[in-house]
Amino acid sequence: MKLAVTLLALASIASADRSATPSAPPLVVLAYVTKDGKQALEVYGISTAGRLMYRKSLGSTSIFNAAADDRCVVITDAKLAATLCLDRLTGKELWRQKREGTVSDWVSVTIAGRCVFVSGQGQKSRAFSLQSGALQKEYDLGGWADVSEDRRTVLVQDYKSRQAVAIDAVSLKTLWTRELGKEDSMAFCGPHLFVDHGGLALVDPRTFKQVQPVRLSVPVNSWAGASRAGEALIVNIDGALSRIDGSGAAAWTRTFDSSNTYLAGSSATRVMLVQHDQQVRVRALDVKDGREVWTSIIEPDRSSMQTDQCAMVSEITFSMAGETAWLMHADRREITIHDLSTGEVRSTVKQASHVRQLLHDRGRVYALTENALVGYVAGTGALRWSVPLDGPIVAGTLIVK
């Protein structure tokens, strides 16, 4: 009897521990919907179990940008003339700050440290307290702001004044400033900063000291970008893709038609490309040697296209989830789920409406459609739940992390 009571007590403690474990933050949908001929921005909070937690209408908006952490969602919009912070769990407005700029001005927003950084063309960059919205500091440059992987460093690139500035996210002090040439660019890549600044290189975002050079066998005539495929560095130059080894040299290079090919995603074993011509081709390359492992050809549904439309209007919505690649063709209402290693189609998921966005997180895939958010099991495509949303959704953003 004493043993039974002890086991019951332990079970009770274990149950309490499980109930005390914090759940994942809700998914957030920011959706442009058409109402009375006007576009309005709707905000939905949906649990990962598929329960609608809240809905909030922000009225007529222009082009918005948003950022989120586990507690807050921050939205900035010129037509609202404001930057506002919502409680991610309830949708309640926590604070609002007046925003500068015209309706056509784009503005970036990012969360780092204890602050929200808001920056845009033709205006100053500002750091606001995430908790209260109080202004913490202003910087005499605008441009696009982004945050490092460890969220310690904020990079602002102002192409009007031709300057790039790195800011410490905690102290708000400027770490370094660099002049930007006409074709120069910088972007975070894993723990480093990939720069096209008098030559390609990976640098330390805190000090701007070179970590690794990047030497390519193809000319750099336009934009250069980089991404991580596991431990490998993949450099994407307009029309060419290269894997860079530890010495900075290209281990392999593949060239493609730059006018209609783009890098769609990567994993530890695969680099995925999407190519548009009269068909849509999804190509999977081996990270190790760059060889093409498999190709999926998707024919557009020409019955839904006007005779003067070209195949370039057809787009792929793409997401990599674990060992699968999910492909959604804009002209079709179905998703094909491919084995990432072989390209074999594991299953096909029919959709009642067009998919606006596909994202994956923690073994699940979420599809934002014209009138619903749908949750699936990543490996099989099995339906988990579907939450109806007011539509039609013209465009939308889904936040999962």
TORBA-793623 format. One record per residue (C-alpha): x, y, z; residue number from 1. Coordinates in nm, 4 decimals. Example, Ala and Ser with C-alpha at 12.3 -4.5 7.8 and 13.67 -1.06 7.14 Angstrom:
// TORBA-793623
         u         v         w  num
    1.2300   -0.4500    0.7800    1
    1.3670   -0.1060    0.7140    2
//
This chain:
// TORBA-793623
         u         v         w  num
    0.0000    0.0000    0.0000    1
    0.2801    0.2354    0.0891    2
    0.4491    0.1588   -0.2467    3
    0.1250    0.2317   -0.4345    4
    0.0883    0.5684   -0.2597    5
    0.4513    0.6518   -0.3406    6
    0.4054    0.5641   -0.7085    7
    0.0855    0.7692   -0.7205    8
    0.2678    1.0668   -0.5700    9
    0.5510    1.0342   -0.8234   10
    0.3007    1.0124   -1.1083   11
    0.1289    1.3245   -0.9770   12
    0.4611    1.5109   -0.9652   13
    0.5476    1.3979   -1.3204   14
    0.2049    1.5121   -1.4431   15
    0.2522    1.8499   -1.2755   16
    0.5957    1.8817   -1.4370   17
    0.4498    1.8120   -1.7811   18
    0.1705    2.0617   -1.7319   19
    0.4246    2.3204   -1.6177   20
    0.6342    2.2720   -1.9305   21
    0.5912    2.5814   -2.1451   22
    0.4157    2.5136   -2.4756   23
    0.5332    2.6460   -2.8118   24
    0.4250    3.0051   -2.8800   25
    0.1215    3.0365   -3.1059   26
    0.1557    3.0599   -3.4809   27
    0.0829    3.4102   -3.6074   28
   -0.0818    3.4847   -3.9423   29
   -0.0613    3.8372   -4.0830   30
   -0.3030    3.8392   -4.3746   31
   -0.4073    4.0945   -4.6363   32
   -0.7776    4.0340   -4.6953   33
   -1.0112    4.2109   -4.9372   34
   -1.3067    4.3853   -4.7727   35
   -1.5454    4.6135   -4.9617   36
   -1.2880    4.6544   -5.2370   37
   -1.0150    4.7535   -4.9901   38
   -0.7292    4.5559   -4.8428   39
   -0.7141    4.5230   -4.4656   40
   -0.4595    4.3564   -4.2391   41
   -0.5889    4.0799   -4.0124   42
   -0.3808    3.9213   -3.7342   43
   -0.4572    3.5686   -3.6137   44
   -0.3032    3.3737   -3.3262   45
   -0.3360    2.9963   -3.3673   46
   -0.1998    2.7314   -3.1310   47
    0.0217    2.4540   -3.2699   48
   -0.2689    2.2204   -3.1885   49
   -0.4917    2.4104   -3.4324   50
   -0.6994    2.6242   -3.1934   51
   -0.7854    2.9828   -3.2889   52
   -0.6701    3.1915   -2.9908   53
   -0.7481    3.5417   -3.1195   54
   -0.8200    3.7555   -3.4220   55
   -0.7410    4.1260   -3.4493   56
   -0.8174    4.3658   -3.7347   57
   -0.5733    4.6516   -3.7965   58
   -0.7767    4.8139   -4.0714   59
   -0.6549    4.9426   -4.4058   60
   -0.2774    4.9135   -4.4446   61
   -0.0005    4.9525   -4.6993   62
    0.3177    4.7431   -4.7170   63
    0.4003    4.6169   -4.3680   64
    0.6913    4.4372   -4.2048   65
    0.6872    4.2315   -3.8866   66
    0.9137    4.0548   -3.6387   67
    0.8395    3.8305   -3.3415   68
    0.9860    3.6533   -3.0419   69
    0.8147    3.4100   -2.8019   70
    0.6226    3.6918   -2.6282   71
    0.5600    3.9706   -2.8792   72
    0.4762    4.0476   -3.2406   73
    0.5946    4.3868   -3.3681   74
    0.4391    4.5328   -3.6839   75
    0.5364    4.8528   -3.8636   76
    0.3232    5.0057   -4.1380   77
    0.3298    5.3457   -4.3075   78
   -0.0447    5.3773   -4.3678   79
   -0.1093    5.3091   -4.0009   80
    0.1703    5.5645   -3.9393   81
    0.2807    5.3490   -3.6491   82
    0.4966    5.0718   -3.5134   83
    0.2907    4.8600   -3.2744   84
    0.3645    4.5678   -3.0436   85
    0.1105    4.2923   -2.9755   86
    0.1132    4.0260   -2.7047   87
    0.1758    3.7052   -2.8993   88
   -0.0409    3.4978   -2.6628   89
   -0.3498    3.7213   -2.6572   90
   -0.3240    3.9676   -2.9482   91
   -0.3602    4.2590   -2.7050   92
   -0.1837    4.5789   -2.8102   93
    0.1004    4.6502   -2.5668   94
    0.2313    4.9754   -2.7095   95
    0.2320    5.1934   -3.0202   96
    0.4846    5.4447   -3.1525   97
    0.4339    5.7016   -3.4267   98
    0.6167    5.6164   -3.7477   99
    0.7769    5.8500   -3.9993  100
    0.7727    5.8174   -4.3773  101
    0.5186    5.8086   -4.6579  102
    0.2823    5.5258   -4.7524  103
    0.5210    5.4066   -5.0246  104
    0.8272    5.3920   -4.7942  105
    0.9482    5.0466   -4.6966  106
    1.0600    4.9927   -4.3385  107
    1.2351    4.6997   -4.1699  108
    1.1767    4.5859   -3.8134  109
    1.3812    4.3373   -3.6123  110
    1.4010    4.2238   -3.2496  111
    1.7408    4.1913   -3.0819  112
    1.8381    4.1960   -2.7173  113
    1.5735    4.3910   -2.5260  114
    1.4982    4.6246   -2.8151  115
    1.3017    4.6608   -3.1387  116
    1.5046    4.8159   -3.4209  117
    1.3058    5.0078   -3.6832  118
    1.4829    5.1391   -3.9916  119
    1.3778    5.2566   -4.3366  120
    1.4578    5.4630   -4.6392  121
    1.4865    5.8376   -4.5850  122
    1.4561    5.8239   -4.2064  123
    1.6612    5.7585   -3.8942  124
    1.7067    5.4143   -3.7423  125
    1.5563    5.3831   -3.3958  126
    1.5811    5.1375   -3.1080  127
    1.2696    5.1036   -2.8884  128
    1.2290    4.9119   -2.5646  129
    1.0539    4.5836   -2.6407  130
    0.8794    4.5973   -2.3038  131
    0.7507    4.9556   -2.2994  132
    0.8027    5.1001   -2.6490  133
    1.0102    5.3848   -2.5095  134
    1.2710    5.5261   -2.7476  135
    1.6200    5.4116   -2.6426  136
    1.8443    5.5533   -2.9152  137
    1.8473    5.7099   -3.2626  138
    2.1042    5.6628   -3.5401  139
    2.1638    5.9075   -3.8255  140
    2.1150    5.6556   -4.1037  141
    1.8277    5.4622   -4.2513  142
    1.8242    5.1549   -4.4724  143
    1.7561    4.7883   -4.4067  144
    1.8203    4.6330   -4.0634  145
    1.8927    4.2667   -3.9890  146
    2.0119    4.0709   -3.6859  147
    2.2827    3.8072   -3.6424  148
    2.2186    3.4410   -3.5647  149
    2.3044    3.4900   -3.1953  150
    2.0920    3.8084   -3.1899  151
    2.3828    4.0119   -3.0469  152
    2.4536    4.2275   -3.3526  153
    2.2261    4.4451   -3.5673  154
    2.3416    4.5410   -3.9170  155
    2.1964    4.8482   -4.0902  156
    2.2788    4.9084   -4.4580  157
    2.1933    5.2542   -4.5897  158
    2.2357    5.2563   -4.9692  159
    2.1436    5.6233   -4.9912  160
    2.4361    5.7379   -4.7761  161
    2.6397    5.4310   -4.8860  162
    2.7137    5.3173   -4.5299  163
    2.6910    4.9933   -4.3330  164
    2.6850    5.0076   -3.9518  165
    2.6989    4.7267   -3.6945  166
    2.5292    4.7918   -3.3578  167
    2.5602    4.5988   -3.0315  168
    2.2062    4.4832   -2.9470  169
    2.2551    4.5236   -2.5696  170
    2.4644    4.8383   -2.5219  171
    2.3316    4.9990   -2.8470  172
    2.6862    5.1182   -2.9194  173
    2.8198    5.1281   -3.2758  174
    3.0716    4.8454   -3.3292  175
    3.2016    4.9531   -3.6721  176
    3.1131    5.1547   -3.9820  177
    3.2054    5.0798   -4.3441  178
    3.1558    5.2696   -4.6676  179
    2.9514    5.0785   -4.9276  180
    3.0490    5.0775   -5.2926  181
    2.7859    5.0797   -5.5651  182
    2.7727    4.6989   -5.5910  183
    2.8672    4.6145   -5.2307  184
    2.6389    4.4083   -5.0073  185
    2.6461    4.2310   -4.6718  186
    2.4296    3.9570   -4.5211  187
    2.4439    3.7296   -4.2177  188
    2.5363    3.3697   -4.2959  189
    2.5364    3.1328   -3.9987  190
    2.7545    3.2847   -3.7240  191
    2.9396    3.5095   -3.9712  192
    2.8763    3.8010   -4.2058  193
    2.9107    3.7369   -4.5796  194
    3.0404    4.0497   -4.7492  195
    3.0877    4.1621   -5.1072  196
    3.3086    4.4567   -5.0154  197
    3.6217    4.4924   -5.2269  198
    3.6151    4.1131   -5.2646  199
    3.4124    3.8268   -5.1178  200
    3.4755    3.7048   -4.7626  201
    3.3259    3.5812   -4.4389  202
    3.3921    3.8245   -4.1535  203
    3.3281    3.8410   -3.7797  204
    3.0118    4.0550   -3.7406  205
    3.1447    4.2047   -3.4154  206
    3.4838    4.3196   -3.5448  207
    3.4668    4.2985   -3.9273  208
    3.7877    4.0940   -3.9201  209
    3.8127    3.8363   -4.1989  210
    3.7363    3.4791   -4.0964  211
    3.7602    3.3165   -4.4387  212
    3.8259    3.4460   -4.7910  213
    3.6014    3.3405   -5.0800  214
    3.7705    3.2780   -5.4157  215
    3.5529    3.1862   -5.7126  216
    3.6278    3.0583   -6.0603  217
    3.3473    3.2697   -6.2096  218
    3.3371    3.6510   -6.2368  219
    3.1302    3.8418   -5.9813  220
    2.9361    4.0772   -6.2077  221
    2.6305    4.1306   -5.9913  222
    2.4696    4.0388   -5.6600  223
    2.6384    3.7694   -5.4503  224
    2.4749    3.5788   -5.1647  225
    2.5633    3.2883   -4.9370  226
    2.3847    3.0264   -4.7303  227
    2.4692    2.7264   -4.5144  228
    2.4061    2.3668   -4.6156  229
    2.4986    2.1871   -4.2942  230
    2.8638    2.2818   -4.2403  231
    2.9153    2.3734   -4.6068  232
    2.9201    2.7317   -4.7360  233
    2.7222    2.7725   -5.0594  234
    2.7816    3.0933   -5.2563  235
    2.5193    3.2037   -5.5067  236
    2.6414    3.4386   -5.7814  237
    2.3982    3.5390   -6.0543  238
    2.3991    3.2285   -6.2761  239
    2.6490    3.0195   -6.0751  240
    2.6471    2.8151   -5.7553  241
    2.9646    2.7147   -5.5695  242
    3.0592    2.5263   -5.2565  243
    3.3493    2.6953   -5.0737  244
    3.5994    2.4859   -4.8769  245
    3.7914    2.5901   -4.5643  246
    4.0679    2.7610   -4.7620  247
    3.8197    2.9840   -4.9433  248
    3.8490    2.8042   -5.2793  249
    3.5531    2.6607   -5.4734  250
    3.5248    2.2844   -5.4219  251
    3.2751    2.2765   -5.7087  252
    3.0837    2.5204   -5.9293  253
    2.7645    2.4719   -6.1302  254
    2.6393    2.7304   -6.3801  255
    2.2755    2.7828   -6.4796  256
    2.0601    3.0198   -6.6812  257
    2.0612    3.3163   -6.4445  258
    1.7418    3.4655   -6.5831  259
    1.5150    3.1970   -6.4419  260
    1.6962    2.9956   -6.1734  261
    1.7119    3.0638   -5.8009  262
    1.8335    2.8916   -5.4841  263
    1.5273    2.7618   -5.2985  264
    1.6784    2.5944   -4.9920  265
    1.9470    2.3657   -4.8571  266
    2.0071    2.0937   -4.6004  267
    2.3146    1.9058   -4.4797  268
    2.3011    1.6839   -4.7912  269
    2.1056    1.8713   -5.0601  270
    2.1023    2.2098   -5.2327  271
    1.7674    2.2848   -5.3980  272
    1.7205    2.4986   -5.7102  273
    1.4007    2.6034   -5.8853  274
    1.4214    2.6754   -6.2596  275
    1.1454    2.8290   -6.4719  276
    1.1145    2.7804   -6.8468  277
    0.8238    2.6232   -7.0371  278
    0.8058    2.3913   -6.7375  279
    0.9096    2.4292   -6.3760  280
    1.2080    2.2172   -6.2740  281
    1.3109    2.1544   -5.9164  282
    1.6739    2.0355   -5.9077  283
    1.8428    1.8661   -5.6117  284
    2.2240    1.8861   -5.5992  285
    2.4550    1.6831   -5.3774  286
    2.6236    1.9192   -5.1294  287
    2.9436    1.7126   -5.1397  288
    3.0211    1.7273   -5.5136  289
    2.7511    1.9430   -5.6784  290
    2.6161    1.6655   -5.9008  291
    2.2465    1.6661   -5.9821  292
    2.0809    1.3879   -5.7809  293
    1.7219    1.4250   -5.8958  294
    1.4920    1.6581   -6.0886  295
    1.1182    1.7063   -6.0606  296
    0.9381    1.8562   -6.3619  297
    0.6038    2.0221   -6.2964  298
    0.3810    2.1113   -6.5881  299
    0.1691    2.4241   -6.5332  300
   -0.2083    2.3906   -6.5485  301
   -0.2486    2.5724   -6.8794  302
   -0.6273    2.5597   -6.8576  303
   -0.6055    2.8239   -6.5817  304
   -0.3677    3.0480   -6.7812  305
   -0.4531    3.3108   -7.0390  306
   -0.3084    3.2573   -7.3866  307
   -0.0819    3.5622   -7.3546  308
    0.0637    3.4456   -7.0236  309
    0.4110    3.2976   -7.0225  310
    0.5322    3.0173   -6.7990  311
    0.7370    3.2658   -6.5962  312
    0.4241    3.3713   -6.4060  313
    0.4055    3.0191   -6.2639  314
    0.5790    2.9984   -5.9285  315
    0.6761    2.7296   -5.6817  316
    0.6043    2.7518   -5.3104  317
    0.8762    2.5423   -5.1525  318
    0.9649    2.4132   -4.8074  319
    1.2148    2.1561   -4.6796  320
    1.0926    1.9615   -4.3768  321
    1.3267    1.7010   -4.2315  322
    1.3899    1.4413   -4.5022  323
    1.1184    1.5730   -4.7341  324
    1.0770    1.8543   -4.9885  325
    0.7283    2.0043   -5.0222  326
    0.6423    2.1607   -5.3599  327
    0.3341    2.3653   -5.4412  328
    0.2831    2.4967   -5.7944  329
    0.0999    2.8309   -5.8128  330
   -0.1207    2.7093   -6.1023  331
   -0.2228    2.3902   -5.9247  332
   -0.4095    2.3194   -5.6022  333
   -0.1950    2.0338   -5.4829  334
    0.1277    1.9785   -5.2933  335
    0.3719    1.7030   -5.3832  336
    0.5919    1.5660   -5.1029  337
    0.9264    1.4318   -5.2244  338
    1.1877    1.2189   -5.0521  339
    1.4800    1.4598   -5.0187  340
    1.7408    1.1920   -5.0967  341
    1.5846    1.0307   -5.4034  342
    1.3149    1.2693   -5.5274  343
    1.0529    0.9956   -5.5053  344
    0.7014    1.1322   -5.4479  345
    0.5872    1.0065   -5.1083  346
    0.2397    1.1545   -5.1292  347
    0.0223    1.4234   -5.2856  348
   -0.1931    1.6631   -5.0834  349
   -0.4941    1.8208   -5.2554  350
   -0.5865    2.1788   -5.1670  351
   -0.9229    2.3535   -5.1893  352
   -0.7531    2.6861   -5.2649  353
   -0.4152    2.8266   -5.3623  354
   -0.1315    2.8096   -5.1087  355
    0.0249    3.1454   -5.0230  356
    0.3062    3.0137   -4.8031  357
    0.4590    2.6856   -4.6838  358
    0.6669    2.6698   -4.3658  359
    0.7918    2.3891   -4.1435  360
    0.8815    2.3687   -3.7758  361
    0.9414    2.0808   -3.5328  362
    0.8323    1.8029   -3.7668  363
    0.5228    1.9845   -3.8877  364
    0.4385    2.1715   -4.2070  365
    0.1974    2.4636   -4.2184  366
    0.0213    2.5790   -4.5349  367
   -0.1306    2.9263   -4.5463  368
   -0.4009    2.9173   -4.8137  369
   -0.6469    3.1780   -4.9436  370
   -0.8900    3.1009   -4.6624  371
   -0.7287    2.8740   -4.4008  372
   -0.4181    2.7730   -4.2103  373
   -0.3596    2.3972   -4.2409  374
   -0.1234    2.1817   -4.0335  375
    0.0348    1.8586   -4.1641  376
    0.2750    1.5885   -4.0471  377
    0.6021    1.6618   -4.2268  378
    0.7078    1.3079   -4.3186  379
    0.3756    1.1804   -4.4534  380
    0.1549    1.4774   -4.5371  381
   -0.1162    1.3523   -4.3015  382
   -0.3646    1.6254   -4.2098  383
   -0.3444    1.7390   -3.8468  384
   -0.5943    2.0249   -3.8480  385
   -0.7387    2.3129   -4.0500  386
   -0.8386    2.6557   -3.9128  387
   -1.0706    2.8672   -4.1357  388
   -0.9665    3.2310   -4.1889  389
   -1.1556    3.5225   -4.3419  390
   -1.0647    3.5477   -4.7068  391
   -0.9784    3.5733   -4.9714  392
   -0.6244    3.6283   -4.8450  393
   -0.4449    3.8215   -5.1176  394
   -0.1041    3.7915   -4.9514  395
    0.0117    3.6849   -4.6096  396
    0.2946    3.6144   -4.3711  397
    0.3081    3.3174   -4.1370  398
    0.5309    3.3385   -3.8272  399
    0.6170    3.0015   -3.6705  400
    0.9187    3.0872   -3.4510  401
//
